[in-house]
Amino acid sequence: MSFKFIRELFKLGKMSGDKKQGSGDGAKQVTCLLIGAGARGFGYAYYAVCYPEQFKIVGVADPRDFYRKRVQDENKVSSEFVFKDWREAAEREKFADCVIIATPDREHKGPAVAFAQKGYHILLEKPMAVTEEDCREIVSVCKDNKIVLAVCHVLRYMPWAYKIREIIESGEIGEVVNIQHTEPVGFFHFAHSYVRGNWRNEKLSSNSLLAKCCHDVDLIKYWMGDSSKCVRVSSFGSLAHFRKEDKPQGAGDRCLDCSIESQCPYSAKKIYLDRVKQGHTSWPVSVITEVPDIESVTEALKSGPYGRCVYECDNDVMSQQVSTFQFENGATASLTMVAFSSRLCAREVKVYGTKGEITCDASHFPKVEVFDFLTQRKREVECRSQGAMGRLSGHGGGDYLLIDSFVQALRTGKENLVLTGADDTLASHLLVFAAEKARKDDCVVHIKPDGTF
């Protein structure tokens, strides 16, 4: 059903950005309270701009005036339902069908539990929470209150990802014996998010495997299918290069005052200021200041966290990590996350089966190739989306398909349209927690049938 639904979205042409699609179909309009109006929350809210007959933002909560007002103005939200703190909204009588929770990682559990108890359906940014206990509590409360929970594992909604699953399920490559999955984060992306940015320090956010790759682990579980459970996990990682001892001689504490800045690939001047001068004001520039122009970006680099030398930050998360998974049927899988790459989150996948293999290059022009051992022929599977709209074009259209599936599930009552629900998300999160335990304790973690370890 889920594959059929996604294919139908493409056939209907909704990926083309037709704002009139779906109007007058008899299904209800879904109302939403947005909690967290930063880059991710603001992006998902764009669905209401594109499909006002189907989805409406009726409330917003964010402690930052600029971002809160931006959503309020774009969606004409009544001041009665504009809040600086999500707790203020939670104290009100229920006034929307659902909430989108796009707060920082460590602030997911509180609003998720509070709004589930009040009967709001939930679209929750990944990771679900930063501890096993909090994840289990969120799932338990959502189940007790019959809440539709969709976690933002956008990779499941990407055409290449579900196409790989389809090919595996068809039996074309036989029994899967091994999956190799690589997430090349990108050298400047890692410096932006995991050295200078919000996810740089585990105590402030979460470990990099959870923050960056929980949906990569989710894909491995997704492709292996439900018939074989993971039984053993190991993991190794380290923080390389972005350390005080690696600071080049002559480097300053901030890039704008550094005598060797021109020789540094991680220069904040190159990553942010030069981009603005070339007319590029989207991510990552849009993250560091409210108005991404030359003056404000220059000031942000002079005084803010994104102008710091990458060798003088309080970062402690892994810059590379390899995690391995063994399943009860004997199949194995490995996930490699690496910061130091020219590719920017363009995953590389190999699936080895007894009758053939699948190769996927998930770049800007993703393609899936299938090699048949019997015929020794290779075929290429088209899996490019038909395009997406504006702020929902991220992840190859996955952002759009994610929120569309959530909205349509609420409009029609077909909850199976959500591909990343409570149980599946909890199961894959548990594998991430197991991998981190294996890395930190230098051991192989054995998974019990109930998912505990």
CORZIDA-V876732 format. One record per backbone hydrogen bond with DSSP energy under -0.5 kcal/mol. CO is the residue of the C=O (numbers start at 1). NH is the residue of the N-H. If there is no record, write none. Layout:
BEGIN
co=(CO;CO)
nh=(NH;NH)
END
This chain:
BEGIN
co=(1;2;3;4;5;6;7;8;9;9;9;10;13;13;14;17;18;20;22;30;31;31;32;32;32;33;33;34;34;35;38;39;40;41;42;43;44;45;45;46;47;51;51;54;56;56;59;60;61;63;64;65;66;67;68;69;70;71;72;72;73;78;79;81;83;85;85;86;87;89;97;98;99;99;100;100;101;104;105;108;109;110;111;112;113;114;115;116;121;122;122;123;124;131;132;133;134;135;136;137;138;139;140;141;142;143;147;148;148;150;151;152;153;154;155;158;158;159;160;161;162;163;164;165;166;167;167;168;171;173;173;175;177;178;179;179;180;181;182;182;183;183;184;186;187;188;189;190;190;191;191;193;197;200;200;201;201;207;208;208;209;210;213;214;215;216;217;218;219;220;221;225;229;231;232;233;234;236;238;238;238;240;241;243;244;248;250;253;254;255;258;260;261;263;264;267;268;268;269;272;273;274;275;276;279;282;282;284;284;285;285;290;291;293;294;295;296;297;298;299;300;304;305;307;309;319;320;321;322;323;324;325;326;326;327;331;332;333;334;335;335;336;337;338;338;339;341;343;345;347;348;349;350;350;351;351;352;352;355;355;356;357;358;359;360;360;361;361;363;366;367;368;369;370;371;371;372;372;377;379;380;381;389;390;392;393;394;394;395;397;398;399;400;401;402;403;404;405;406;407;408;409;411;413;414;415;417;420;421;422;423;424;425;426;427;428;429;430;431;432;433;434;435;436;437;438;438;443;445;445;448;452)
nh=(5;6;7;8;9;10;11;12;13;14;15;13;16;18;17;19;21;23;25;56;97;98;34;58;59;35;100;36;61;102;42;43;44;45;46;46;47;48;49;50;51;54;55;30;32;58;34;83;36;65;68;69;70;71;72;73;74;75;76;77;76;81;82;60;62;88;89;90;91;92;121;33;101;123;35;102;125;107;108;112;113;114;115;116;117;118;120;119;99;124;150;101;152;135;136;137;138;139;140;141;142;143;144;145;147;146;149;122;150;124;153;154;156;157;158;161;162;163;164;165;166;167;168;169;170;171;172;171;174;355;356;354;332;352;181;334;350;336;184;348;185;338;345;190;191;192;193;194;195;195;196;199;200;316;317;204;205;211;212;213;213;214;217;218;219;220;221;222;223;224;225;228;328;447;326;445;324;322;240;319;320;242;243;246;247;251;259;309;257;258;261;263;264;265;267;271;272;273;274;276;277;278;280;279;281;285;286;287;288;288;289;292;293;297;298;299;300;301;302;303;304;307;308;255;312;339;238;337;236;335;234;333;231;232;330;327;179;325;181;323;337;183;321;185;186;341;187;345;347;362;182;360;180;352;353;358;177;178;373;374;353;371;351;369;349;362;363;367;366;383;361;381;359;379;357;373;376;377;372;370;382;368;392;393;400;397;397;399;398;401;402;403;404;405;406;407;408;409;410;411;412;413;28;415;417;418;419;151;425;426;427;428;429;430;431;432;433;434;435;436;437;438;439;440;441;442;443;445;233;447;451;448)
END
